[in-house]
Amino acid sequence: MRYAMIRRPPPIEGALIFLDRPRTALIGWPPDAHLALALALAVPVWATLGLFAGPLMYVPLGWTAWLSFALFYPVVEELLFRGIFQGELLRLTTKDNRVLRLGPVSVANALTTLAFVAFHMLAQPLGWALAVALPSLVFGHLRERFASVWPAVFVHIVYNAGFGLAAWLASR
């Protein structure tokens, strides 16, 4: 394992670990390349899922199900997993301003992803639970890149909304 440098902005006084000031602008032009890529790559994934796994996908029925699936769950999951859990793991695995890494992925992100997949196994079949691993790594990367949980929350909301929309379109 190796340590890599990560610059952290000074935290906003009195802020919790997941409410730190972003390192780069979340909104602006041109957009952050990593954030733009995370959003752009979701579209072909939704299309592929809709075409090949449509009947197996969860379709939110009613506005409360849509709010839960596309807004509530992503916010709660990201605040818990990326905000608290990954934030604390980053603190524990950072030495001399270097984050412990397994190749390109931080140990904190890898462990958080394992926990995120395990959490999803409580309510989903194994295949669907394992399918959240790659998005989880993306959310964790964004959390570390921006030194804030909010970009991960935003992308998670977009991912869930797009997944629900693809499932709804496939069911019609």
C-alpha positions as CSV (number, residue, x, y, z in Angstrom):
1,M,0.0,0.0,0.0
2,R,1.2,3.5,-0.7
3,Y,0.3,6.9,0.5
4,A,-0.6,9.7,-1.9
5,M,-0.8,13.4,-1.3
6,I,-4.2,14.9,-0.9
7,R,-4.7,18.6,-0.2
8,R,-7.4,19.5,2.2
9,P,-9.0,22.9,2.4
10,P,-9.3,24.4,5.9
11,P,-12.6,23.3,7.3
12,I,-15.4,25.8,7.8
13,E,-15.3,26.7,11.5
14,G,-17.7,24.5,13.4
15,A,-18.6,22.4,10.3
16,L,-19.0,18.6,10.5
17,I,-16.6,16.5,8.6
18,F,-19.0,16.0,5.6
19,L,-19.8,19.7,5.3
20,D,-16.4,20.9,4.4
21,R,-15.9,23.5,1.7
22,P,-15.4,21.9,-1.7
23,R,-11.9,22.0,-3.2
24,T,-13.1,22.8,-6.7
25,A,-16.3,24.4,-7.8
26,L,-19.2,22.0,-8.1
27,I,-21.1,24.3,-10.4
28,G,-19.3,26.3,-13.1
29,W,-18.1,26.3,-16.6
30,P,-16.3,24.3,-17.8
31,P,-17.6,21.7,-15.3
32,D,-15.2,19.5,-13.4
33,A,-14.2,16.7,-15.7
34,H,-14.7,13.9,-13.2
35,L,-18.1,15.1,-12.2
36,A,-19.1,15.6,-15.9
37,L,-17.8,12.1,-16.8
38,A,-19.7,10.5,-13.8
39,L,-22.9,12.0,-15.1
40,A,-22.3,11.4,-18.8
41,L,-21.5,7.7,-18.3
42,A,-24.7,7.1,-16.5
43,V,-26.8,7.6,-19.6
44,P,-25.6,4.5,-21.6
45,V,-25.8,2.4,-18.3
46,W,-29.5,3.4,-17.9
47,A,-30.2,2.6,-21.5
48,T,-28.5,-0.8,-21.3
49,L,-30.3,-1.6,-18.1
50,G,-33.6,-0.6,-19.5
51,L,-33.1,-2.7,-22.6
52,F,-31.7,-5.8,-21.0
53,A,-32.8,-5.9,-17.4
54,G,-36.0,-3.8,-17.6
55,P,-38.4,-6.3,-16.1
56,L,-36.0,-6.9,-13.2
57,M,-35.7,-3.3,-12.3
58,Y,-37.4,-1.5,-9.4
59,V,-40.1,0.9,-10.6
60,P,-41.1,3.5,-8.0
61,L,-44.9,3.7,-7.9
62,G,-46.4,6.9,-6.7
63,W,-44.8,10.2,-5.7
64,T,-43.8,9.1,-2.2
65,A,-41.9,6.1,-3.7
66,W,-40.2,8.5,-6.2
67,L,-39.2,10.9,-3.5
68,S,-37.8,8.1,-1.3
69,F,-36.0,6.4,-4.1
70,A,-34.6,9.5,-5.9
71,L,-34.1,11.9,-3.0
72,F,-34.4,10.6,0.5
73,Y,-32.3,7.4,0.1
74,P,-29.4,9.0,-1.7
75,V,-29.2,11.9,0.8
76,V,-29.3,9.6,3.8
77,E,-27.0,7.0,2.3
78,E,-24.4,9.5,1.3
79,L,-24.4,11.4,4.6
80,L,-23.9,8.1,6.4
81,F,-21.6,6.3,4.1
82,R,-19.5,9.0,2.4
83,G,-20.0,11.7,5.0
84,I,-19.5,9.9,8.3
85,F,-18.0,6.5,7.5
86,Q,-15.7,7.5,4.7
87,G,-14.9,10.8,6.3
88,E,-13.8,9.0,9.5
89,L,-11.9,6.3,7.5
90,L,-10.1,9.1,5.6
91,R,-9.1,10.6,8.9
92,L,-7.8,7.3,10.2
93,T,-5.9,6.3,7.0
94,T,-4.2,9.7,6.4
95,K,-0.7,10.1,7.6
96,D,1.4,13.2,7.0
97,N,-1.3,14.6,4.6
98,R,-1.0,11.3,2.5
99,V,-4.1,9.1,2.1
100,L,-3.5,5.3,2.2
101,R,-4.3,3.9,-1.2
102,L,-4.8,0.6,-2.9
103,G,-3.8,1.6,-6.4
104,P,-6.0,4.5,-7.6
105,V,-8.6,3.9,-4.8
106,S,-8.2,5.1,-1.3
107,V,-8.5,2.5,1.4
108,A,-11.3,4.6,2.9
109,N,-13.3,4.5,-0.4
110,A,-12.7,0.7,-0.8
111,L,-13.9,-0.1,2.8
112,T,-16.9,2.3,2.4
113,T,-17.8,0.5,-0.9
114,L,-17.7,-2.9,0.8
115,A,-20.0,-1.6,3.6
116,F,-22.3,0.0,1.0
117,V,-22.6,-3.2,-1.0
118,A,-23.2,-5.2,2.3
119,F,-25.9,-2.7,3.2
120,H,-27.6,-3.2,-0.1
121,M,-27.5,-7.0,0.3
122,L,-30.0,-6.6,3.1
123,A,-32.7,-5.5,0.7
124,Q,-31.6,-6.7,-2.7
125,P,-30.5,-9.9,-4.5
126,L,-26.8,-10.4,-4.6
127,G,-26.4,-9.3,-8.3
128,W,-28.1,-6.0,-7.7
129,A,-26.3,-5.4,-4.5
130,L,-22.9,-6.0,-6.2
131,A,-24.0,-3.7,-9.0
132,V,-23.8,-0.7,-6.6
133,A,-20.0,-1.2,-6.1
134,L,-18.9,0.8,-9.1
135,P,-21.3,3.7,-8.4
136,S,-20.2,3.6,-4.8
137,L,-16.5,4.0,-5.9
138,V,-17.6,7.0,-8.1
139,F,-19.4,8.6,-5.1
140,G,-16.4,8.0,-2.9
141,H,-14.0,9.5,-5.5
142,L,-16.2,12.6,-5.8
143,R,-16.4,12.9,-2.0
144,E,-12.6,12.9,-1.8
145,R,-12.0,15.0,-4.9
146,F,-14.3,17.8,-3.7
147,A,-13.5,17.2,0.1
148,S,-17.3,17.4,0.5
149,V,-20.1,14.9,0.5
150,W,-22.5,17.1,-1.6
151,P,-21.2,16.2,-5.1
152,A,-21.7,12.5,-4.2
153,V,-25.2,13.3,-3.0
154,F,-26.0,15.1,-6.2
155,V,-24.7,12.3,-8.4
156,H,-26.4,9.6,-6.4
157,I,-29.7,11.5,-6.7
158,V,-29.2,11.7,-10.5
159,Y,-28.2,8.0,-10.7
160,N,-31.3,6.9,-8.8
161,A,-33.7,9.2,-10.7
162,G,-32.2,7.9,-14.0
163,F,-32.4,4.3,-12.9
164,G,-36.1,4.8,-11.9
165,L,-36.9,6.5,-15.1
166,A,-35.2,3.7,-17.2
167,A,-37.2,1.1,-15.2
168,W,-40.4,3.0,-15.7
169,L,-39.8,3.4,-19.5
170,A,-38.9,-0.3,-19.7
171,S,-42.1,-1.3,-18.0
172,R,-44.3,0.5,-20.4
